[in-house]
Amino acid sequence: MYNLNICVLYPELLNIYGDRGNIISLVKRSQWRGISVTVKNVSLGESFDPDQFDIVFLGGGQEHEQMIIKDDIIKKENDINQYIENNKVFLCICGGYQLLGKYYVTSDGKKIELLGALDLWTICSNERMIGNIVFECDFLKSETFDGKVVGFENHSGQTFHGQGVTPLGRVIKGYGNNGEDGFEGALYKNVFCSYSHGSLLPKNPELADYILSTALKEKYADFSGLSSLNNQLEDLARLSVIKRII
């Protein structure tokens, strides 16, 4: 039997707009296939062991919560960088996405140094980017799936990428990373970043399964693929959002 160990970083501080639903989705879609899952929370002042986990989740929070976490996550810098560079799976949403970057510039022009695990940075804008979003992920496209992912975004930060970081997808409707370049989220090795709340994975089972498959491939040499599940309700929900906003 396969087993996955999931770490949730700072769950009591970074869990807005239903971001915890991403963990529920990963757990249930694993269990329905007979894959056992262990979930461990790691918070302020607690150690992070990069060899202990197969998937790490860092959810969203407002600027206030990010500033509470900032110093503590920087103390975990070496272990988090080791985890990422070892091709382990990391899912980051909104504030968690920003925290992985080099810095954040506040509305009053103050530059706050962040983890720096990914070559990206965020600048607070005067415009709040809020609403449903649809974006297209090329790596999800297949003969049976169009690659369209839906979510809900609510952020004032504009995020920009440097070297080695590619977008998660192309914006079809919504703002995405910065409302300017037409891209949403970030990919680096097996790190998946997005501004999509709401929560992201229950609405998009193909993305949830891609993340699970990636983690299992990294852990088990004999892993050949996930068994299929009935996604009829999830697909209807996703398509209804696409139809409503496009």
SULRA-V320673 format. One record per residue. D_FIRST is the distance of its C-alpha to the first C-alpha in Angstrom with 2 decimals. Layout:
D_FIRST, D_FIRST
This chain:
0.00, 3.78, 6.58, 10.23, 13.36, 16.39, 19.97, 22.86, 26.17, 29.26, 28.03, 31.23, 33.41, 31.68, 30.71, 33.38, 33.44, 30.05, 28.08, 25.59, 24.57, 22.73, 20.22, 20.04, 19.41, 16.55, 14.89, 15.63, 14.81, 11.27, 11.00, 12.76, 10.06, 7.31, 6.41, 7.53, 10.80, 13.48, 17.00, 19.85, 23.46, 25.71, 29.41, 32.91, 33.43, 29.78, 28.20, 25.61, 23.35, 22.39, 19.74, 17.88, 16.90, 15.28, 17.46, 20.89, 23.08, 26.86, 28.70, 32.34, 35.40, 39.15, 41.24, 41.86, 38.20, 37.69, 40.61, 39.19, 35.94, 37.62, 38.63, 35.41, 33.17, 35.62, 35.08, 31.38, 32.53, 31.55, 28.00, 27.50, 29.13, 26.94, 23.80, 25.30, 26.65, 23.30, 22.20, 19.91, 19.86, 22.66, 23.89, 27.49, 29.75, 33.57, 34.65, 31.44, 32.17, 35.69, 34.70, 32.87, 36.19, 39.27, 41.53, 42.63, 46.31, 47.36, 49.95, 52.65, 51.86, 50.08, 47.52, 44.46, 42.36, 38.61, 35.51, 36.34, 32.82, 33.70, 37.14, 38.09, 40.52, 41.59, 45.13, 46.04, 48.18, 50.66, 48.89, 45.94, 43.45, 42.10, 40.85, 38.26, 37.07, 35.81, 34.72, 33.46, 30.59, 31.02, 27.48, 26.25, 28.81, 27.95, 29.69, 28.34, 28.44, 31.56, 29.99, 31.83, 30.37, 32.11, 32.56, 35.25, 36.98, 39.41, 40.55, 43.81, 42.38, 42.76, 40.15, 40.98, 39.02, 40.04, 38.87, 35.32, 34.27, 34.06, 34.05, 31.00, 33.20, 36.76, 38.39, 39.64, 40.84, 41.00, 41.60, 38.47, 38.78, 42.54, 44.21, 45.91, 43.85, 41.81, 38.36, 35.56, 32.97, 31.87, 29.38, 29.09, 26.30, 23.20, 25.31, 25.98, 29.09, 30.89, 33.72, 32.09, 31.64, 31.38, 28.36, 27.22, 23.64, 24.03, 27.04, 25.42, 21.98, 22.26, 22.64, 19.76, 17.43, 19.12, 18.40, 14.67, 14.60, 16.77, 14.67, 11.48, 13.94, 15.45, 12.44, 10.65, 13.20, 11.36, 10.63, 13.14, 13.41, 12.65, 13.41, 16.81, 17.91, 21.44, 23.18, 26.65, 27.66, 26.47, 28.26, 31.38, 31.48, 31.17, 33.81, 36.12, 36.19, 36.93, 39.65, 41.20, 41.59, 42.24
